[in-house]
Every structure is written in C-alpha cells, then in structure tokens.
Amino acid sequence: MSANLAMMIHADRSQLLGDMSAMGKDIAPRPAAHEPGASQSHGFGQAMMDAVRDVDGQNRLASEKMTEVDSGQSDDLVGAMLMSQEANLSFSMLMQVRNKVVGAVDELIKMQL
C-alpha cells in the first residue's frame, strides 16, 4: 500500500515538474506597461511573495485538517494525508525555485563587467 502511494506521489511530482518546465516555454510576452490597454503586472518579488503565501496557506489548511482528524472532529484521514502531501510538495517546489534563484544571483554576482 505504501509503495503504491509512494509511486503515485512520485508520478504526480514528475508530472508537476514537467508541467512547470512546459509553462516556462509557453509564456507569451506581456505588453509593456506604458502601452494603452496593458495589463497590470507585478514584479518577480511580488510573485515570490504570492507563492510563499499560497504555500503557507496550504500548510495551514493541511495542519487544520490533521488537527480535526486527531481530535476526532473528522474521519477523513485520507483527505488530510493528501492535503499534507500536497503542502509538502508545494514547499519542496518553492525551495527548489528559491535555490535556482539564489544560484542565478550568485552567478550574476560572479560575472565580470
């Protein structure tokens, strides 16, 4: 049972990582902010803060769900475990993005002008 669950989690993780890499290739260029009718865009810092908030929200929901199961208010153990695994994967993905960004910044700092 646990091996089957581990395989399912690994397959989902692989699919998510593949979808993420495909998303990067399919992003259309945004119109410039000074053009009329341009959409309101925010920077990379704001996008990272939004991602951190989303991951934190998922973690809080998973924690609440597990607390409900532990206290006997809910009997949805499978749902709580899935939510916990989702939060864990989201956090891992966020850490990988952070590591890539830190690595890129380090490379930029090392560049000679």
PADOKE-401614 format. One record per atom (N, C-alpha, C): residue number from 1; atom name; x negated, y negated, z negated. Coordinates in Angstrom, 3 decimals. Atoms other than C-alpha are relative to their C-alpha. Layout:
<recs>
<rec num="NUM" atomo="CA" x="X" y="Y" z="Z"/>
...
</recs>
This chain:
<recs>
<rec num="1" atomo="N" x="-0.823" y="1.192" z="0.000"/>
<rec num="1" atomo="CA" x="0.000" y="0.000" z="0.000"/>
<rec num="1" atomo="C" x="-0.866" y="-1.254" z="0.000"/>
<rec num="2" atomo="N" x="0.842" y="1.193" z="0.075"/>
<rec num="2" atomo="CA" x="-2.711" y="-2.487" z="-0.975"/>
<rec num="2" atomo="C" x="-0.876" y="-0.124" z="1.244"/>
<rec num="3" atomo="N" x="0.791" y="0.059" z="-1.230"/>
<rec num="3" atomo="CA" x="-4.792" y="-1.553" z="2.078"/>
<rec num="3" atomo="C" x="0.844" y="-0.546" z="1.143"/>
<rec num="4" atomo="N" x="-0.907" y="0.490" z="-1.028"/>
<rec num="4" atomo="CA" x="-1.780" y="-2.193" z="4.300"/>
<rec num="4" atomo="C" x="0.220" y="-1.504" z="-0.171"/>
<rec num="5" atomo="N" x="-0.191" y="1.411" z="0.270"/>
<rec num="5" atomo="CA" x="-1.182" y="-5.561" z="2.615"/>
<rec num="5" atomo="C" x="-1.259" y="-0.787" z="0.364"/>
<rec num="6" atomo="N" x="1.258" y="0.657" z="-0.337"/>
<rec num="6" atomo="CA" x="-4.855" y="-6.445" z="2.995"/>
<rec num="6" atomo="C" x="-0.157" y="-0.128" z="1.510"/>
<rec num="7" atomo="N" x="0.088" y="0.062" z="-1.462"/>
<rec num="7" atomo="CA" x="-4.701" y="-5.595" z="6.704"/>
<rec num="7" atomo="C" x="0.952" y="-1.056" z="0.546"/>
<rec num="8" atomo="N" x="-0.970" y="1.001" z="-0.450"/>
<rec num="8" atomo="CA" x="-1.582" y="-7.741" z="7.132"/>
<rec num="8" atomo="C" x="-0.515" y="-1.415" z="-0.279"/>
<rec num="9" atomo="N" x="0.542" y="1.314" z="0.347"/>
<rec num="9" atomo="CA" x="-3.223" y="-10.673" z="5.329"/>
<rec num="9" atomo="C" x="-1.148" y="-0.347" z="0.933"/>
<rec num="10" atomo="N" x="1.126" y="0.240" z="-0.902"/>
<rec num="10" atomo="CA" x="-6.367" y="-10.292" z="7.430"/>
<rec num="10" atomo="C" x="0.498" y="-0.337" z="1.409"/>
<rec num="11" atomo="N" x="-0.546" y="0.269" z="-1.336"/>
<rec num="11" atomo="CA" x="-4.298" y="-10.195" z="10.643"/>
<rec num="11" atomo="C" x="0.620" y="-1.395" z="0.051"/>
<rec num="12" atomo="N" x="-0.594" y="1.337" z="0.047"/>
<rec num="12" atomo="CA" x="-2.355" y="-13.310" z="9.595"/>
<rec num="12" atomo="C" x="-1.078" y="-1.076" z="-0.037"/>
<rec num="13" atomo="N" x="1.097" y="0.964" z="0.089"/>
<rec num="13" atomo="CA" x="-5.574" y="-15.106" z="8.694"/>
<rec num="13" atomo="C" x="-0.673" y="-0.161" z="1.354"/>
<rec num="14" atomo="N" x="0.628" y="0.060" z="-1.321"/>
<rec num="14" atomo="CA" x="-7.108" y="-14.220" z="12.049"/>
<rec num="14" atomo="C" x="0.868" y="-0.764" z="0.984"/>
<rec num="15" atomo="N" x="-0.909" y="0.704" z="-0.892"/>
<rec num="15" atomo="CA" x="-4.023" y="-15.452" z="13.851"/>
<rec num="15" atomo="C" x="0.002" y="-1.496" z="-0.311"/>
<rec num="16" atomo="N" x="0.033" y="1.409" z="0.374"/>
<rec num="16" atomo="CA" x="-4.062" y="-18.725" z="11.892"/>
<rec num="16" atomo="C" x="-1.282" y="-0.673" z="0.473"/>
<rec num="17" atomo="N" x="1.261" y="0.572" z="-0.449"/>
<rec num="17" atomo="CA" x="-7.720" y="-19.294" z="12.650"/>
<rec num="17" atomo="C" x="-0.023" y="-0.160" z="1.515"/>
<rec num="18" atomo="N" x="-0.095" y="0.109" z="-1.455"/>
<rec num="18" atomo="CA" x="-7.090" y="-18.585" z="16.333"/>
<rec num="18" atomo="C" x="0.901" y="-1.139" z="0.422"/>
<rec num="19" atomo="N" x="-0.917" y="1.095" z="-0.303"/>
<rec num="19" atomo="CA" x="-4.147" y="-20.980" z="16.368"/>
<rec num="19" atomo="C" x="-0.654" y="-1.347" z="-0.271"/>
<rec num="20" atomo="N" x="0.680" y="1.255" z="0.310"/>
<rec num="20" atomo="CA" x="-6.262" y="-23.657" z="14.703"/>
<rec num="20" atomo="C" x="-0.998" y="-0.376" z="1.081"/>
<rec num="21" atomo="N" x="0.989" y="0.314" z="-1.036"/>
<rec num="21" atomo="CA" x="-9.016" y="-23.371" z="17.303"/>
<rec num="21" atomo="C" x="0.700" y="-0.364" z="1.309"/>
<rec num="22" atomo="N" x="-0.743" y="0.332" z="-1.216"/>
<rec num="22" atomo="CA" x="-6.437" y="-23.433" z="20.107"/>
<rec num="22" atomo="C" x="0.610" y="-1.393" z="-0.095"/>
<rec num="23" atomo="N" x="-0.572" y="1.329" z="0.189"/>
<rec num="23" atomo="CA" x="-4.844" y="-26.547" z="18.607"/>
<rec num="23" atomo="C" x="-1.009" y="-1.078" z="0.339"/>
<rec num="24" atomo="N" x="1.039" y="0.990" z="-0.264"/>
<rec num="24" atomo="CA" x="-8.128" y="-28.393" z="18.832"/>
<rec num="24" atomo="C" x="-0.204" y="-0.233" z="1.489"/>
<rec num="25" atomo="N" x="0.208" y="0.111" z="-1.446"/>
<rec num="25" atomo="CA" x="-8.298" y="-27.702" z="22.578"/>
<rec num="25" atomo="C" x="1.195" y="-0.662" z="0.684"/>
<rec num="26" atomo="N" x="-1.212" y="0.485" z="-0.642"/>
<rec num="26" atomo="CA" x="-4.700" y="-28.740" z="23.313"/>
<rec num="26" atomo="C" x="0.414" y="-1.394" z="-0.441"/>
<rec num="27" atomo="N" x="-0.382" y="1.320" z="0.485"/>
<rec num="27" atomo="CA" x="-4.712" y="-32.127" z="21.593"/>
<rec num="27" atomo="C" x="-0.112" y="-0.994" z="1.143"/>
<rec num="28" atomo="N" x="-0.016" y="1.003" z="-1.055"/>
<rec num="28" atomo="CA" x="-3.706" y="-34.803" z="24.059"/>
<rec num="28" atomo="C" x="-0.554" y="-1.309" z="-0.552"/>
<rec num="29" atomo="N" x="0.503" y="1.275" z="0.487"/>
<rec num="29" atomo="CA" x="-5.417" y="-38.181" z="23.855"/>
<rec num="29" atomo="C" x="1.148" y="-0.917" z="-0.406"/>
<rec num="30" atomo="N" x="-1.025" y="0.926" z="0.484"/>
<rec num="30" atomo="CA" x="-3.464" y="-40.744" z="21.882"/>
<rec num="30" atomo="C" x="-0.157" y="-1.337" z="0.708"/>
<rec num="31" atomo="N" x="0.138" y="1.338" z="-0.569"/>
<rec num="31" atomo="CA" x="-2.648" y="-44.151" z="23.304"/>
<rec num="31" atomo="C" x="-0.717" y="-0.910" z="-0.987"/>
<rec num="32" atomo="N" x="0.720" y="0.926" z="0.865"/>
<rec num="32" atomo="CA" x="-4.794" y="-46.962" z="21.981"/>
<rec num="32" atomo="C" x="0.988" y="-0.814" z="-0.821"/>
<rec num="33" atomo="N" x="-0.901" y="0.696" z="0.925"/>
<rec num="33" atomo="CA" x="-3.341" y="-48.911" z="19.052"/>
<rec num="33" atomo="C" x="0.434" y="-1.352" z="0.529"/>
<rec num="34" atomo="N" x="-0.353" y="1.319" z="-0.504"/>
<rec num="34" atomo="CA" x="-3.332" y="-52.189" z="20.965"/>
<rec num="34" atomo="C" x="0.967" y="0.055" z="1.177"/>
<rec num="35" atomo="N" x="-0.922" y="-0.134" z="-1.116"/>
<rec num="35" atomo="CA" x="-1.186" y="-50.830" z="23.807"/>
<rec num="35" atomo="C" x="1.434" y="-0.123" z="-0.485"/>
<rec num="36" atomo="N" x="-1.406" y="0.064" z="0.413"/>
<rec num="36" atomo="CA" x="2.513" y="-51.650" z="23.690"/>
<rec num="36" atomo="C" x="0.616" y="1.392" z="-0.002"/>
<rec num="37" atomo="N" x="-0.654" y="-1.298" z="0.099"/>
<rec num="37" atomo="CA" x="4.597" y="-48.686" z="22.599"/>
<rec num="37" atomo="C" x="-0.895" y="1.079" z="-0.562"/>
<rec num="38" atomo="N" x="0.918" y="-0.987" z="0.565"/>
<rec num="38" atomo="CA" x="1.619" y="-46.997" z="20.949"/>
<rec num="38" atomo="C" x="0.544" y="0.503" z="-1.322"/>
<rec num="39" atomo="N" x="-0.471" y="-0.571" z="1.251"/>
<rec num="39" atomo="CA" x="2.455" y="-44.644" z="18.129"/>
<rec num="39" atomo="C" x="-0.919" y="-0.426" z="-1.137"/>
<rec num="40" atomo="N" x="0.789" y="0.356" z="1.176"/>
<rec num="40" atomo="CA" x="1.317" y="-45.486" z="14.621"/>
<rec num="40" atomo="C" x="-0.867" y="1.194" z="-0.357"/>
<rec num="41" atomo="N" x="0.898" y="-1.106" z="0.313"/>
<rec num="41" atomo="CA" x="-1.750" y="-43.356" z="13.920"/>
<rec num="41" atomo="C" x="-0.775" y="-0.329" z="-1.262"/>
<rec num="42" atomo="N" x="0.819" y="0.201" z="1.176"/>
<rec num="42" atomo="CA" x="-3.817" y="-42.859" z="10.824"/>
<rec num="42" atomo="C" x="-1.332" y="0.707" z="0.208"/>
<rec num="43" atomo="N" x="1.353" y="-0.495" z="-0.187"/>
<rec num="43" atomo="CA" x="-7.460" y="-42.019" z="10.420"/>
<rec num="43" atomo="C" x="-0.206" y="1.395" z="-0.565"/>
<rec num="44" atomo="N" x="0.368" y="-1.333" z="0.457"/>
<rec num="44" atomo="CA" x="-9.270" y="-38.840" z="9.543"/>
<rec num="44" atomo="C" x="0.104" y="0.117" z="-1.509"/>
<rec num="45" atomo="N" x="-0.082" y="-0.011" z="1.459"/>
<rec num="45" atomo="CA" x="-9.469" y="-39.758" z="5.868"/>
<rec num="45" atomo="C" x="1.419" y="0.211" z="-0.479"/>
<rec num="46" atomo="N" x="-1.404" y="-0.148" z="0.377"/>
<rec num="46" atomo="CA" x="-5.703" y="-40.079" z="5.646"/>
<rec num="46" atomo="C" x="0.500" y="1.409" z="0.339"/>
<rec num="47" atomo="N" x="-0.397" y="-1.367" z="-0.374"/>
<rec num="47" atomo="CA" x="-5.256" y="-36.765" z="7.475"/>
<rec num="47" atomo="C" x="-0.525" y="1.005" z="-1.020"/>
<rec num="48" atomo="N" x="0.550" y="-0.901" z="1.022"/>
<rec num="48" atomo="CA" x="-7.562" y="-35.054" z="4.970"/>
<rec num="48" atomo="C" x="0.756" y="-0.131" z="-1.313"/>
<rec num="49" atomo="N" x="-0.767" y="0.191" z="1.234"/>
<rec num="49" atomo="CA" x="-5.690" y="-36.608" z="2.043"/>
<rec num="49" atomo="C" x="1.370" y="0.671" z="0.103"/>
<rec num="50" atomo="N" x="-1.285" y="-0.671" z="-0.213"/>
<rec num="50" atomo="CA" x="-2.405" y="-35.360" z="3.522"/>
<rec num="50" atomo="C" x="-0.154" y="1.511" z="-0.117"/>
<rec num="51" atomo="N" x="0.242" y="-1.443" z="0.074"/>
<rec num="51" atomo="CA" x="-3.886" y="-31.880" z="3.895"/>
<rec num="51" atomo="C" x="-0.231" y="0.437" z="-1.439"/>
<rec num="52" atomo="N" x="0.249" y="-0.331" z="1.406"/>
<rec num="52" atomo="CA" x="-5.116" y="-31.905" z="0.294"/>
<rec num="52" atomo="C" x="1.309" y="-0.014" z="-0.777"/>
<rec num="53" atomo="N" x="-1.310" y="0.075" z="0.688"/>
<rec num="53" atomo="CA" x="-1.673" y="-32.989" z="-0.914"/>
<rec num="53" atomo="C" x="0.879" y="1.202" z="0.366"/>
<rec num="54" atomo="N" x="-0.800" y="-1.151" z="-0.425"/>
<rec num="54" atomo="CA" x="0.000" y="-30.247" z="1.146"/>
<rec num="54" atomo="C" x="-0.476" y="1.282" z="-0.684"/>
<rec num="55" atomo="N" x="0.552" y="-1.194" z="0.638"/>
<rec num="55" atomo="CA" x="-2.334" y="-27.577" z="-0.211"/>
<rec num="55" atomo="C" x="0.308" y="-0.009" z="-1.494"/>
<rec num="56" atomo="N" x="-0.319" y="0.109" z="1.424"/>
<rec num="56" atomo="CA" x="-1.826" y="-28.860" z="-3.754"/>
<rec num="56" atomo="C" x="1.478" y="0.306" z="-0.240"/>
<rec num="57" atomo="N" x="-1.426" y="-0.281" z="0.132"/>
<rec num="57" atomo="CA" x="1.943" y="-28.769" z="-3.255"/>
<rec num="57" atomo="C" x="0.299" y="1.489" z="0.139"/>
<rec num="58" atomo="N" x="-0.180" y="-1.445" z="-0.153"/>
<rec num="58" atomo="CA" x="1.764" y="-25.179" z="-2.012"/>
<rec num="58" atomo="C" x="-0.462" y="0.746" z="-1.232"/>
<rec num="59" atomo="N" x="0.535" y="-0.650" z="1.200"/>
<rec num="59" atomo="CA" x="-0.359" y="-24.221" z="-5.008"/>
<rec num="59" atomo="C" x="0.950" y="-0.181" z="-1.178"/>
<rec num="60" atomo="N" x="-0.953" y="0.255" z="1.096"/>
<rec num="60" atomo="CA" x="2.097" y="-25.845" z="-7.422"/>
<rec num="60" atomo="C" x="1.260" y="0.847" z="0.154"/>
<rec num="61" atomo="N" x="-1.200" y="-0.816" z="-0.232"/>
<rec num="61" atomo="CA" x="5.083" y="-24.098" z="-5.815"/>
<rec num="61" atomo="C" x="-0.267" y="1.470" z="-0.300"/>
<rec num="62" atomo="N" x="0.362" y="-1.400" z="0.262"/>
<rec num="62" atomo="CA" x="3.294" y="-20.747" z="-5.956"/>
<rec num="62" atomo="C" x="-0.130" y="0.237" z="-1.495"/>
<rec num="63" atomo="N" x="0.153" y="-0.126" z="1.445"/>
<rec num="63" atomo="CA" x="2.424" y="-21.340" z="-9.591"/>
<rec num="63" atomo="C" x="1.360" y="0.007" z="-0.696"/>
<rec num="64" atomo="N" x="-1.353" y="0.026" z="0.575"/>
<rec num="64" atomo="CA" x="6.032" y="-22.237" z="-10.425"/>
<rec num="64" atomo="C" x="0.725" y="1.318" z="0.251"/>
<rec num="65" atomo="N" x="-0.655" y="-1.266" z="-0.360"/>
<rec num="65" atomo="CA" x="7.273" y="-19.139" z="-8.601"/>
<rec num="65" atomo="C" x="-0.535" y="1.144" z="-0.874"/>
<rec num="66" atomo="N" x="0.588" y="-1.039" z="0.845"/>
<rec num="66" atomo="CA" x="4.825" y="-16.915" z="-10.519"/>
<rec num="66" atomo="C" x="0.441" y="-0.155" z="-1.451"/>
<rec num="67" atomo="N" x="-0.464" y="0.248" z="1.362"/>
<rec num="67" atomo="CA" x="5.866" y="-18.558" z="-13.812"/>
<rec num="67" atomo="C" x="1.431" y="0.488" z="-0.169"/>
<rec num="68" atomo="N" x="-1.376" y="-0.480" z="0.047"/>
<rec num="68" atomo="CA" x="9.514" y="-17.820" z="-13.011"/>
<rec num="68" atomo="C" x="0.048" y="1.518" z="-0.080"/>
<rec num="69" atomo="N" x="0.044" y="-1.463" z="0.026"/>
<rec num="69" atomo="CA" x="8.664" y="-14.176" z="-12.354"/>
<rec num="69" atomo="C" x="-0.496" y="0.483" z="-1.362"/>
<rec num="70" atomo="N" x="0.559" y="-0.394" z="1.293"/>
<rec num="70" atomo="CA" x="6.557" y="-13.952" z="-15.523"/>
<rec num="70" atomo="C" x="0.997" y="-0.167" z="-1.143"/>
<rec num="71" atomo="N" x="-0.947" y="0.262" z="1.089"/>
<rec num="71" atomo="CA" x="9.307" y="-15.451" z="-17.688"/>
<rec num="71" atomo="C" x="1.303" y="0.777" z="0.151"/>
<rec num="72" atomo="N" x="-1.204" y="-0.798" z="-0.214"/>
<rec num="72" atomo="CA" x="11.992" y="-13.197" z="-16.209"/>
<rec num="72" atomo="C" x="1.136" y="-0.769" z="0.631"/>
<rec num="73" atomo="N" x="-1.046" y="0.805" z="-0.637"/>
<rec num="73" atomo="CA" x="13.954" y="-16.023" z="-14.548"/>
<rec num="73" atomo="C" x="0.251" y="0.450" z="1.437"/>
<rec num="74" atomo="N" x="-0.124" y="-0.460" z="-1.380"/>
<rec num="74" atomo="CA" x="13.346" y="-14.462" z="-11.136"/>
<rec num="74" atomo="C" x="-0.572" y="1.412" z="0.091"/>
<rec num="75" atomo="N" x="0.540" y="-1.342" z="-0.217"/>
<rec num="75" atomo="CA" x="12.775" y="-10.931" z="-9.901"/>
<rec num="75" atomo="C" x="-0.627" y="0.130" z="1.383"/>
<rec num="76" atomo="N" x="0.581" y="0.021" z="-1.345"/>
<rec num="76" atomo="CA" x="11.243" y="-11.972" z="-6.544"/>
<rec num="76" atomo="C" x="-1.527" y="0.041" z="-0.085"/>
<rec num="77" atomo="N" x="1.450" y="-0.148" z="0.140"/>
<rec num="77" atomo="CA" x="7.744" y="-10.645" z="-7.200"/>
<rec num="77" atomo="C" x="-0.696" y="-0.065" z="1.353"/>
<rec num="78" atomo="N" x="0.611" y="-0.007" z="-1.333"/>
<rec num="78" atomo="CA" x="7.029" y="-10.086" z="-3.509"/>
<rec num="78" atomo="C" x="-0.086" y="-1.416" z="0.552"/>
<rec num="79" atomo="N" x="0.010" y="1.389" z="-0.471"/>
<rec num="79" atomo="CA" x="8.012" y="-13.655" z="-2.621"/>
<rec num="79" atomo="C" x="-1.034" y="-0.836" z="-0.727"/>
<rec num="80" atomo="N" x="0.985" y="0.742" z="0.781"/>
<rec num="80" atomo="CA" x="5.880" y="-15.014" z="-5.442"/>
<rec num="80" atomo="C" x="-1.419" y="0.361" z="0.429"/>
<rec num="81" atomo="N" x="1.339" y="-0.422" z="-0.427"/>
<rec num="81" atomo="CA" x="2.883" y="-12.953" z="-4.348"/>
<rec num="81" atomo="C" x="-0.337" y="-0.538" z="1.397"/>
<rec num="82" atomo="N" x="0.237" y="0.538" z="-1.345"/>
<rec num="82" atomo="CA" x="3.282" y="-14.001" z="-0.712"/>
<rec num="82" atomo="C" x="-0.280" y="-1.494" z="-0.057"/>
<rec num="83" atomo="N" x="0.212" y="1.431" z="0.137"/>
<rec num="83" atomo="CA" x="3.547" y="-17.644" z="-1.726"/>
<rec num="83" atomo="C" x="-1.387" y="-0.286" z="-0.590"/>
<rec num="84" atomo="N" x="1.327" y="0.147" z="0.600"/>
<rec num="84" atomo="CA" x="0.433" y="-17.241" z="-3.865"/>
<rec num="84" atomo="C" x="-1.092" y="0.255" z="1.041"/>
<rec num="85" atomo="N" x="0.984" y="-0.293" z="-1.035"/>
<rec num="85" atomo="CA" x="-1.474" y="-15.677" z="-0.960"/>
<rec num="85" atomo="C" x="-0.052" y="-1.114" z="1.051"/>
<rec num="86" atomo="N" x="-0.039" y="1.122" z="-0.941"/>
<rec num="86" atomo="CA" x="-0.326" y="-18.464" z="1.381"/>
<rec num="86" atomo="C" x="-0.776" y="-1.184" z="-0.550"/>
<rec num="87" atomo="N" x="0.713" y="1.107" z="0.633"/>
<rec num="87" atomo="CA" x="-1.582" y="-21.066" z="-1.084"/>
<rec num="87" atomo="C" x="-1.497" y="0.270" z="-0.013"/>
<rec num="88" atomo="N" x="1.410" y="-0.362" z="0.018"/>
<rec num="88" atomo="CA" x="-4.873" y="-19.200" z="-1.374"/>
<rec num="88" atomo="C" x="-0.626" y="-0.158" z="1.386"/>
<rec num="89" atomo="N" x="0.511" y="0.141" z="-1.366"/>
<rec num="89" atomo="CA" x="-5.309" y="-19.045" z="2.416"/>
<rec num="89" atomo="C" x="-0.100" y="-1.469" z="0.408"/>
<rec num="90" atomo="N" x="0.028" y="1.428" z="-0.323"/>
<rec num="90" atomo="CA" x="-4.431" y="-22.727" z="2.760"/>
<rec num="90" atomo="C" x="-1.189" y="-0.680" z="-0.659"/>
<rec num="91" atomo="N" x="1.131" y="0.578" z="0.710"/>
<rec num="91" atomo="CA" x="-7.009" y="-23.629" z="0.131"/>
<rec num="91" atomo="C" x="-1.311" y="0.421" z="0.661"/>
<rec num="92" atomo="N" x="1.216" y="-0.477" z="-0.663"/>
<rec num="92" atomo="CA" x="-9.647" y="-21.464" z="1.822"/>
<rec num="92" atomo="C" x="-0.220" y="-0.715" z="1.327"/>
<rec num="93" atomo="N" x="0.105" y="0.686" z="-1.280"/>
<rec num="93" atomo="CA" x="-8.904" y="-23.059" z="5.177"/>
<rec num="93" atomo="C" x="-0.428" y="-1.458" z="-0.204"/>
<rec num="94" atomo="N" x="0.371" y="1.376" z="0.301"/>
<rec num="94" atomo="CA" x="-9.134" y="-26.533" z="3.661"/>
<rec num="94" atomo="C" x="-1.478" y="-0.091" z="-0.380"/>
<rec num="95" atomo="N" x="1.413" y="0.004" z="0.392"/>
<rec num="95" atomo="CA" x="-12.505" y="-25.671" z="2.127"/>
<rec num="95" atomo="C" x="-0.905" y="0.211" z="1.207"/>
<rec num="96" atomo="N" x="0.793" y="-0.202" z="-1.215"/>
<rec num="96" atomo="CA" x="-13.767" y="-24.428" z="5.499"/>
<rec num="96" atomo="C" x="-0.068" y="-1.285" z="0.824"/>
<rec num="97" atomo="N" x="0.001" y="1.276" z="-0.722"/>
<rec num="97" atomo="CA" x="-12.718" y="-27.703" z="7.137"/>
<rec num="97" atomo="C" x="-0.924" y="-0.988" z="-0.704"/>
<rec num="98" atomo="N" x="0.868" y="0.897" z="0.766"/>
<rec num="98" atomo="CA" x="-14.404" y="-29.644" z="4.330"/>
<rec num="98" atomo="C" x="-1.468" y="0.335" z="0.234"/>
<rec num="99" atomo="N" x="1.383" y="-0.410" z="-0.214"/>
<rec num="99" atomo="CA" x="-17.589" y="-27.613" z="4.755"/>
<rec num="99" atomo="C" x="-0.492" y="-0.394" z="1.390"/>
<rec num="100" atomo="N" x="0.380" y="0.393" z="-1.365"/>
<rec num="100" atomo="CA" x="-17.599" y="-28.248" z="8.516"/>
<rec num="100" atomo="C" x="-0.226" y="-1.506" z="0.088"/>
<rec num="101" atomo="N" x="0.138" y="1.457" z="-0.032"/>
<rec num="101" atomo="CA" x="-17.102" y="-31.987" z="7.974"/>
<rec num="101" atomo="C" x="-1.282" y="-0.419" z="-0.716"/>
<rec num="102" atomo="N" x="1.225" y="0.327" z="0.731"/>
<rec num="102" atomo="CA" x="-19.874" y="-32.145" z="5.370"/>
<rec num="102" atomo="C" x="-1.223" y="0.374" z="0.840"/>
<rec num="103" atomo="N" x="1.105" y="-0.397" z="-0.874"/>
<rec num="103" atomo="CA" x="-22.166" y="-30.237" z="7.745"/>
<rec num="103" atomo="C" x="-0.189" y="-0.975" z="1.151"/>
<rec num="104" atomo="N" x="0.087" y="0.956" z="-1.107"/>
<rec num="104" atomo="CA" x="-21.346" y="-32.626" z="10.587"/>
<rec num="104" atomo="C" x="-0.559" y="-1.328" z="-0.478"/>
<rec num="105" atomo="N" x="0.522" y="1.255" z="0.545"/>
<rec num="105" atomo="CA" x="-22.003" y="-35.659" z="8.392"/>
<rec num="105" atomo="C" x="-1.495" y="0.141" z="-0.292"/>
<rec num="106" atomo="N" x="1.425" y="-0.227" z="0.250"/>
<rec num="106" atomo="CA" x="-25.332" y="-34.148" z="7.303"/>
<rec num="106" atomo="C" x="-0.792" y="-0.062" z="1.309"/>
<rec num="107" atomo="N" x="0.687" y="0.043" z="-1.293"/>
<rec num="107" atomo="CA" x="-26.264" y="-33.658" z="10.970"/>
<rec num="107" atomo="C" x="-0.092" y="-1.429" z="0.519"/>
<rec num="108" atomo="N" x="0.041" y="1.400" z="-0.447"/>
<rec num="108" atomo="CA" x="-25.344" y="-37.266" z="11.752"/>
<rec num="108" atomo="C" x="-1.023" y="-0.799" z="-0.790"/>
<rec num="109" atomo="N" x="0.965" y="0.705" z="0.830"/>
<rec num="109" atomo="CA" x="-27.436" y="-38.491" z="8.843"/>
<rec num="109" atomo="C" x="-1.434" y="0.351" z="0.431"/>
<rec num="110" atomo="N" x="1.332" y="-0.441" z="-0.401"/>
<rec num="110" atomo="CA" x="-30.427" y="-36.468" z="10.071"/>
<rec num="110" atomo="C" x="-0.400" y="-0.509" z="1.384"/>
<rec num="111" atomo="N" x="0.304" y="0.488" z="-1.355"/>
<rec num="111" atomo="CA" x="-30.149" y="-37.922" z="13.604"/>
<rec num="111" atomo="C" x="-0.908" y="-1.221" z="-0.045"/>
<rec num="112" atomo="N" x="0.872" y="1.161" z="-0.096"/>
<rec num="112" atomo="CA" x="-32.844" y="-40.342" z="14.580"/>
<rec num="112" atomo="C" x="0.554" y="-0.950" z="1.054"/>
<rec num="113" atomo="N" x="-0.522" y="1.015" z="-0.935"/>
<rec num="113" atomo="CA" x="-31.814" y="-43.549" z="16.236"/>
<rec num="113" atomo="C" x="-1.038" y="-0.475" z="0.955"/>
</recs>
